[in-house]
Amino acid sequence: MQSRFIDFALSNNLLHSDDKILLGVSGGIDSMVMLNLFYKAGFNFSVAHCNFSLRGNESDGDEHLVIDVCREKGIKLHRIKFETGRYAIDNKLSIQVAARDLRYRWFNSLCDEHGYNKIAIAHNRDDVAETVIFNLSRGTGLKGLSGIKVVNGRVIRPLLAFSRNEIVDYAKENQIHFRDDSSNSSVKYARNRIRHNVLPELEKLNPSVKKSIAETASHIHEAWNLVENYLLKLKEKVVTFENEKVLYSIQLLLNERYCKLFLLEELVPYGFSHDSIEQVVESLQSQPGKIFYSSTHQLLRDRKHFVLTEKHKEEQSVVKIDKDCKSINNPVSLKFDLVDRPDVLDLINDPFVATLDYDKLIFPLELRLWQPGDRFMPFGMNQFKKISDFLIDKKVSLVDKEKVYVLISNDDIVWVVGYRIDNRFKITENTKRLMISRVVSY
């Protein structure tokens, strides 16, 4: 494996004799094997370890292992401890995204401060298969199907040549100490469900499915390079900038054979869903005035251009509502009452009053504008419906759509404010306590 590691690094132009490399080492099997391979190869490297404070003593144990190995081998170690949970809450991010943001921001700062020109990350070939399936399940373009890049700026991934089984075998043969992350066995996270549930089923069809997916992703990556060059040239013709606005020429898009692909790759990074982009393409032939929204941006179909602008910060804000909150005045004026006896069933049919089962709610609740991709289970139904479709069915105007707020409990929408509650949070004969929320004014 050592010789294959060096061959892969050299053939992909990952490593040179004058490189100064920073290894991201978590203490898990992949990164500890990577550290061993770099050490045996004699490259100039240091180690960086992040303690994300997510698994208590387990996280501290990971850190102690990395400290001990680096001390034993005389390797320079950088380490840091993050309050990842707090950062995720403050920045309204998932734990995984928060950890990635913190990790790479710190890695890049270490590069700037200490002169490292490469950051080595220990993704393996199995990770490519999991990433492709994950992106495919959410909906993606060619770029999302190209897997994980071997090189991405400063970041290199020298273990992409190896399967997880090969890494496990190498660790056993070389008596490499590593730590198991207990969260990897939980199917709470989507990637773990793919790893433990989806891929084993696919391996029944093809025992080499992970390798096959990784090879296919490599072919798609090459195809994407060609497509990306075409799209960049098209962007130079179609896109202009005006202050903080991005303008897309409608006439040039109408004449472009691959305009749908172009808009998909352009608008997804701004948070627009695939459904929204389909509607954008359809609006090329329609009258001006239609507006499309993502969580952070809006796109106006003007006479000659699509005009992309960022939403104002107040439009993106999320208001948190604690269980002892009695009212809020901004961005919507709402009152909240706790009732011990469910004797107000007649209020359920009033769209400006949400009568909810208090004990099904997880606080703090959140109030924000609805976003493309949001869905809920409208009262009286037993299946989910996209809020965009719900508002179309209700014949809500474009102007009014911009002002629709949703009340959220633990990522579940419980009330499209002023329209309908979610069926899962309705009161039943078993309800003991109610929360009644009333719209005072918009």
C-alpha positions as CSV (number, residue, x, y, z in Angstrom):
1,M,0.0,0.0,0.0
2,Q,2.9,2.3,0.7
3,S,4.2,2.1,-2.9
4,R,0.7,2.6,-4.3
5,F,0.2,5.6,-2.0
6,I,3.4,7.3,-3.4
7,D,2.5,6.3,-7.0
8,F,-1.0,7.7,-6.7
9,A,0.3,11.0,-5.1
10,L,3.0,11.5,-7.8
11,S,0.8,10.5,-10.8
12,N,-1.9,12.9,-9.7
13,N,0.6,15.7,-9.0
14,L,-0.4,15.8,-5.3
15,L,3.0,15.9,-3.6
16,H,6.4,17.3,-4.3
17,S,9.7,17.2,-2.4
18,D,9.4,20.9,-1.5
19,D,5.8,20.8,-0.2
20,K,5.0,21.7,3.4
21,I,1.9,19.7,4.2
22,L,-0.7,20.0,6.9
23,L,-2.5,16.7,7.7
24,G,-6.0,16.8,9.1
25,V,-5.9,14.0,11.6
26,S,-9.0,13.1,13.6
27,G,-7.8,10.0,15.3
28,G,-10.0,7.7,13.2
29,I,-8.6,4.9,11.2
30,D,-8.4,6.7,7.8
31,S,-6.5,9.7,9.1
32,M,-4.2,7.6,11.4
33,V,-3.3,5.4,8.4
34,M,-2.7,8.5,6.3
35,L,-0.4,9.9,9.0
36,N,1.6,6.6,9.0
37,L,1.9,6.6,5.2
38,F,3.2,10.2,5.2
39,Y,5.6,9.4,8.0
40,K,7.1,6.4,6.3
41,A,7.4,8.3,3.0
42,G,9.4,11.0,4.7
43,F,7.4,14.0,3.5
44,N,7.6,17.4,5.3
45,F,4.4,17.6,7.2
46,S,2.7,18.6,10.4
47,V,-0.6,17.5,12.0
48,A,-3.7,19.5,12.8
49,H,-6.4,18.0,15.1
50,C,-9.8,19.5,15.9
51,N,-11.7,18.6,19.0
52,F,-15.3,19.4,18.1
53,S,-16.6,18.8,21.7
54,L,-19.5,16.7,20.3
55,R,-18.9,13.3,22.0
56,G,-17.6,14.2,25.5
57,N,-14.9,11.9,26.7
58,E,-14.8,10.2,23.3
59,S,-13.7,13.5,21.7
60,D,-11.1,14.0,24.3
61,G,-9.8,10.5,23.9
62,D,-9.4,11.1,20.1
63,E,-7.3,14.2,20.9
64,H,-5.1,12.3,23.5
65,L,-4.3,9.6,20.9
66,V,-3.2,12.1,18.3
67,I,-1.1,13.9,20.9
68,D,0.6,10.7,22.0
69,V,1.4,9.5,18.4
70,C,2.8,12.9,17.4
71,R,4.9,13.1,20.5
72,E,6.2,9.6,20.0
73,K,7.1,10.3,16.3
74,G,8.4,13.9,16.9
75,I,5.7,15.4,14.6
76,K,4.6,19.0,15.1
77,L,1.0,19.2,16.2
78,H,-1.6,22.0,16.0
79,R,-4.8,21.4,18.0
80,I,-7.9,23.4,18.8
81,K,-11.1,22.8,20.7
82,F,-14.4,24.1,19.2
83,E,-17.9,24.6,20.7
84,T,-19.4,23.2,17.6
85,G,-23.0,22.9,18.9
86,R,-23.0,26.6,19.9
87,Y,-21.5,27.6,16.5
88,A,-24.2,25.5,14.7
89,I,-27.0,27.2,16.6
90,D,-25.6,30.7,16.3
91,N,-25.1,30.3,12.5
92,K,-28.2,28.2,11.8
93,L,-26.2,25.3,10.4
94,S,-26.4,21.5,10.8
95,I,-23.7,20.0,13.0
96,Q,-21.9,18.5,10.0
97,V,-21.8,21.8,8.1
98,A,-20.7,23.7,11.2
99,A,-17.9,21.2,11.9
100,R,-16.7,21.4,8.2
101,D,-16.8,25.2,8.3
102,L,-14.8,25.4,11.5
103,R,-12.3,22.8,10.4
104,Y,-11.4,24.3,7.0
105,R,-11.4,27.9,8.3
106,W,-8.8,26.9,10.9
107,F,-6.8,24.7,8.5
108,N,-6.5,27.7,6.1
109,S,-5.5,30.0,8.8
110,L,-2.7,27.6,9.8
111,C,-1.5,27.5,6.2
112,D,-1.4,31.3,6.1
113,E,0.4,31.6,9.4
114,H,2.9,28.7,9.1
115,G,3.5,28.5,5.3
116,Y,1.8,25.1,4.6
117,N,0.9,24.9,0.9
118,K,-1.1,21.6,1.0
119,I,-3.9,20.3,3.3
120,A,-4.2,16.5,3.2
121,I,-7.6,15.0,4.1
122,A,-8.1,11.3,4.5
123,H,-11.2,10.6,2.4
124,N,-11.1,7.1,0.8
125,R,-12.7,5.5,-2.3
126,D,-15.8,4.4,-0.3
127,D,-16.4,8.0,0.6
128,V,-16.7,8.8,-3.1
129,A,-19.5,6.2,-3.6
130,E,-21.4,7.5,-0.5
131,T,-21.1,11.1,-1.7
132,V,-22.4,10.3,-5.2
133,I,-25.4,8.5,-3.8
134,F,-26.0,11.2,-1.2
135,N,-25.9,13.9,-3.9
136,L,-28.1,11.8,-6.3
137,S,-30.7,11.3,-3.6
138,R,-31.0,15.1,-3.1
139,G,-30.9,15.9,-6.8
140,T,-27.8,17.2,-8.4
141,G,-26.1,18.1,-11.7
142,L,-22.9,16.7,-13.3
143,K,-20.7,18.4,-10.7
144,G,-22.5,16.6,-7.9
145,L,-22.1,13.2,-9.6
146,S,-18.3,13.7,-10.0
147,G,-17.7,12.7,-6.4
148,I,-14.8,14.0,-4.3
149,K,-12.0,15.9,-6.0
150,V,-8.5,14.5,-5.6
151,V,-7.3,18.1,-5.6
152,N,-9.4,21.1,-4.6
153,G,-7.3,24.3,-4.2
154,R,-4.9,23.6,-1.3
155,V,-6.8,20.4,-0.3
156,I,-5.4,17.0,-1.5
157,R,-6.9,13.6,-0.9
158,P,-4.2,11.0,-1.3
159,L,-6.3,8.1,0.1
160,L,-8.9,8.2,-2.7
161,A,-7.0,5.3,-4.4
162,F,-7.9,2.9,-1.5
163,S,-11.1,1.2,-0.3
164,R,-12.1,1.2,3.4
165,N,-11.3,-2.5,3.6
166,E,-7.7,-1.9,2.3
167,I,-7.2,0.8,4.9
168,V,-8.5,-1.5,7.6
169,D,-6.1,-4.3,6.5
170,Y,-3.2,-1.9,6.4
171,A,-4.0,-0.7,9.9
172,K,-4.0,-4.3,11.2
173,E,-0.8,-5.3,9.4
174,N,1.1,-2.2,10.7
175,Q,-0.5,-2.2,14.2
176,I,-1.7,1.3,13.8
177,H,-3.7,2.6,16.8
178,F,-6.9,4.5,16.0
179,R,-10.2,5.5,17.6
180,D,-13.7,4.4,16.6
181,D,-16.2,7.2,16.3
182,S,-19.4,5.7,17.8
183,S,-21.5,8.2,15.8
184,N,-20.4,6.3,12.6
185,S,-22.6,3.4,13.6
186,S,-25.7,5.6,14.0
187,V,-28.2,5.8,11.2
188,K,-29.3,9.2,12.4
189,Y,-27.2,10.8,9.7
190,A,-28.0,10.4,6.0
191,R,-24.4,9.3,5.1
192,N,-24.5,6.6,7.7
193,R,-27.8,5.3,6.4
194,I,-26.2,5.1,2.9
195,R,-23.2,3.3,4.3
196,H,-25.0,0.8,6.5
197,N,-28.3,0.3,4.6
198,V,-28.1,1.4,0.9
199,L,-24.6,0.3,-0.2
200,P,-25.0,-3.3,1.3
201,E,-28.1,-3.7,-0.8
202,L,-26.3,-2.5,-3.9
203,E,-23.4,-4.9,-3.2
204,K,-25.9,-7.8,-3.5
205,L,-26.2,-6.7,-7.1
206,N,-22.6,-5.9,-7.6
207,P,-20.0,-6.8,-5.0
208,S,-17.7,-4.2,-6.5
209,V,-20.3,-1.4,-6.5
210,K,-18.2,1.1,-4.5
211,K,-15.3,0.8,-6.9
212,S,-17.7,1.0,-9.9
213,I,-19.4,4.1,-8.6
214,A,-16.0,5.7,-7.8
215,E,-14.7,4.9,-11.4
216,T,-17.9,6.3,-12.9
217,A,-17.6,9.4,-10.8
218,S,-14.0,9.8,-12.2
219,H,-15.4,9.6,-15.7
220,I,-18.1,12.2,-14.9
221,H,-15.4,14.4,-13.4
222,E,-13.6,14.5,-16.7
223,A,-16.8,15.2,-18.5
224,W,-17.6,17.9,-16.1
225,N,-14.3,19.6,-16.8
226,L,-15.3,19.9,-20.5
227,V,-18.8,21.1,-19.6
228,E,-17.4,23.6,-17.0
229,N,-15.2,25.2,-19.6
230,Y,-18.2,25.6,-21.9
231,L,-20.3,27.1,-19.1
232,L,-17.6,29.6,-18.1
233,K,-17.4,30.9,-21.7
234,L,-21.2,31.1,-21.8
235,K,-21.2,33.0,-18.5
236,E,-18.9,35.6,-20.0
237,K,-21.6,36.3,-22.6
238,V,-24.8,36.0,-20.6
239,V,-23.9,37.6,-17.2
240,T,-23.3,41.2,-16.4
241,F,-23.0,42.9,-13.0
242,E,-24.6,46.1,-11.8
243,N,-23.7,47.2,-8.2
244,E,-24.9,44.2,-6.1
245,K,-27.1,42.7,-8.8
246,V,-26.3,39.8,-11.1
247,L,-28.0,40.2,-14.5
248,Y,-28.7,37.3,-16.9
249,S,-29.6,38.2,-20.5
250,I,-33.0,36.6,-21.3
251,Q,-32.4,36.9,-25.1
252,L,-29.1,35.2,-24.9
253,L,-30.5,32.4,-22.7
254,L,-33.4,31.9,-25.2
255,N,-30.8,31.4,-27.9
256,E,-28.8,29.0,-25.9
257,R,-29.3,25.3,-26.4
258,Y,-28.0,24.4,-22.9
259,C,-29.6,27.2,-21.0
260,K,-31.3,24.8,-18.4
261,L,-27.9,23.2,-17.6
262,F,-26.4,26.7,-17.3
263,L,-29.1,28.0,-15.0
264,L,-28.9,24.9,-12.9
265,E,-25.2,25.2,-12.3
266,E,-25.5,29.0,-11.8
267,L,-28.4,29.1,-9.4
268,V,-28.0,26.0,-7.2
269,P,-25.1,27.7,-5.3
270,Y,-27.4,30.5,-4.5
271,G,-29.8,28.1,-2.8
272,F,-32.4,27.7,-5.5
273,S,-34.1,24.3,-5.7
274,H,-34.4,22.2,-8.9
275,D,-38.1,22.8,-8.9
276,S,-37.6,26.6,-8.8
277,I,-35.0,26.4,-11.6
278,E,-37.5,24.5,-13.7
279,Q,-39.9,27.3,-13.2
280,V,-37.2,29.9,-14.1
281,V,-36.6,28.1,-17.4
282,E,-40.4,28.1,-18.1
283,S,-40.6,31.8,-17.4
284,L,-38.2,32.6,-20.2
285,Q,-41.2,32.5,-22.5
286,S,-43.6,34.3,-20.1
287,Q,-44.3,37.9,-19.2
288,P,-42.0,40.0,-16.9
289,G,-42.7,40.3,-13.2
290,K,-42.3,36.8,-11.8
291,I,-40.1,36.4,-8.7
292,F,-38.3,33.3,-7.5
293,Y,-36.9,32.8,-4.0
294,S,-34.2,30.8,-2.3
295,S,-33.5,31.2,1.4
296,T,-30.9,33.9,0.7
297,H,-31.6,35.3,-2.7
298,Q,-34.4,36.3,-5.1
299,L,-34.5,36.2,-8.9
300,L,-36.8,38.7,-10.7
301,R,-37.9,38.0,-14.3
302,D,-37.5,41.5,-15.7
303,R,-38.1,42.6,-19.3
304,K,-34.5,42.0,-20.6
305,H,-32.8,40.2,-17.7
306,F,-33.2,37.9,-14.8
307,V,-32.1,40.0,-11.9
308,L,-30.4,38.2,-9.0
309,T,-30.2,40.0,-5.7
310,E,-29.4,39.0,-2.1
311,K,-32.3,39.2,0.4
312,H,-31.9,41.7,3.2
313,K,-30.7,40.3,6.4
314,E,-34.0,41.0,8.1
315,E,-35.7,38.8,5.5
316,Q,-33.4,35.9,6.3
317,S,-33.7,36.2,10.1
318,V,-35.0,33.5,12.3
319,V,-36.9,34.4,15.5
320,K,-36.7,31.9,18.3
321,I,-39.7,31.4,20.6
322,D,-39.2,29.9,24.1
323,K,-41.9,28.0,25.9
324,D,-42.5,30.9,28.3
325,C,-42.9,33.4,25.4
326,K,-46.3,35.2,25.5
327,S,-46.0,37.3,22.3
328,I,-43.8,38.6,19.6
329,N,-44.2,41.8,17.5
330,N,-41.7,41.2,14.7
331,P,-41.7,40.1,11.9
332,V,-45.2,38.9,12.6
333,S,-47.3,39.9,15.6
334,L,-48.3,36.7,17.4
335,K,-49.7,35.8,20.8
336,F,-49.2,32.5,22.5
337,D,-51.4,30.9,25.2
338,L,-51.0,27.6,27.1
339,V,-54.4,25.9,27.8
340,D,-54.6,22.9,30.0
341,R,-58.0,21.5,28.8
342,P,-58.6,20.9,25.0
343,D,-62.1,22.5,25.0
344,V,-61.5,25.0,22.1
345,L,-61.8,22.6,19.1
346,D,-63.7,25.2,17.1
347,L,-60.5,27.3,16.8
348,I,-58.9,24.7,14.5
349,N,-60.7,25.9,11.4
350,D,-59.5,29.5,11.8
351,P,-56.3,29.9,9.6
352,F,-55.2,32.8,11.8
353,V,-55.2,30.7,14.9
354,A,-53.0,27.6,15.4
355,T,-54.3,25.2,18.0
356,L,-51.5,22.8,18.6
357,D,-50.7,19.8,20.9
358,Y,-48.3,21.4,23.3
359,D,-46.6,18.2,24.3
360,K,-45.6,17.4,20.7
361,L,-43.7,20.7,20.4
362,I,-39.9,20.9,21.0
363,F,-38.7,24.3,22.1
364,P,-37.4,26.8,21.2
365,L,-39.8,27.1,18.3
366,E,-38.6,29.1,15.3
367,L,-40.4,31.6,13.0
368,R,-39.0,32.4,9.6
369,L,-40.0,33.0,6.0
370,W,-40.9,29.8,4.0
371,Q,-38.2,28.6,1.7
372,P,-38.2,26.6,-1.6
373,G,-38.1,22.9,-0.7
374,D,-40.1,23.4,2.6
375,R,-42.9,20.9,3.0
376,F,-45.5,20.0,5.7
377,M,-48.5,17.8,6.2
378,P,-51.5,20.1,5.8
379,F,-54.2,19.6,8.4
380,G,-56.6,16.9,7.3
381,M,-54.0,15.1,5.1
382,N,-51.7,12.2,5.7
383,Q,-49.0,13.0,3.2
384,F,-46.5,15.7,2.8
385,K,-47.0,18.6,0.4
386,K,-44.5,21.3,-0.7
387,I,-45.4,24.7,0.6
388,S,-44.8,26.1,-2.9
389,D,-47.5,23.8,-4.2
390,F,-49.8,24.5,-1.3
391,L,-49.6,28.2,-1.9
392,I,-50.2,27.7,-5.6
393,D,-53.3,25.7,-4.7
394,K,-54.5,28.5,-2.4
395,K,-53.9,31.0,-5.3
396,V,-51.6,33.1,-3.1
397,S,-50.2,36.0,-5.2
398,L,-46.5,36.5,-5.8
399,V,-46.5,39.5,-3.5
400,D,-48.2,37.7,-0.7
401,K,-46.0,34.6,-1.1
402,E,-43.0,36.8,-0.2
403,K,-44.6,37.4,3.2
404,V,-45.5,33.9,4.2
405,Y,-44.0,32.7,7.5
406,V,-43.7,29.2,9.0
407,L,-43.5,28.2,12.6
408,I,-41.1,25.3,13.2
409,S,-40.5,22.8,15.9
410,N,-37.2,20.8,15.7
411,D,-37.0,21.3,11.9
412,D,-40.7,20.3,11.4
413,I,-43.1,22.9,10.1
414,V,-46.1,23.0,12.5
415,W,-47.9,26.0,11.0
416,V,-47.9,27.9,7.8
417,V,-48.9,31.1,9.5
418,G,-52.2,32.5,8.5
419,Y,-53.0,29.4,6.3
420,R,-52.9,26.0,7.9
421,I,-51.4,23.9,10.7
422,D,-49.5,20.6,10.2
423,N,-51.7,17.5,10.7
424,R,-49.0,15.9,12.9
425,F,-49.4,18.6,15.6
426,K,-53.2,18.8,15.7
427,I,-55.0,18.2,19.0
428,T,-56.7,14.8,19.6
429,E,-58.7,13.2,22.3
430,N,-55.4,12.3,23.9
431,T,-54.2,15.9,24.0
432,K,-53.6,17.2,27.6
433,R,-52.3,20.7,26.9
434,L,-52.7,23.1,24.0
435,M,-50.6,25.9,22.7
436,I,-52.8,28.4,21.0
437,S,-51.1,31.0,18.7
438,R,-53.0,33.8,17.2
439,V,-52.0,36.2,14.5
440,V,-52.5,39.7,15.8
441,S,-51.3,41.5,12.7
442,Y,-48.9,41.0,9.8
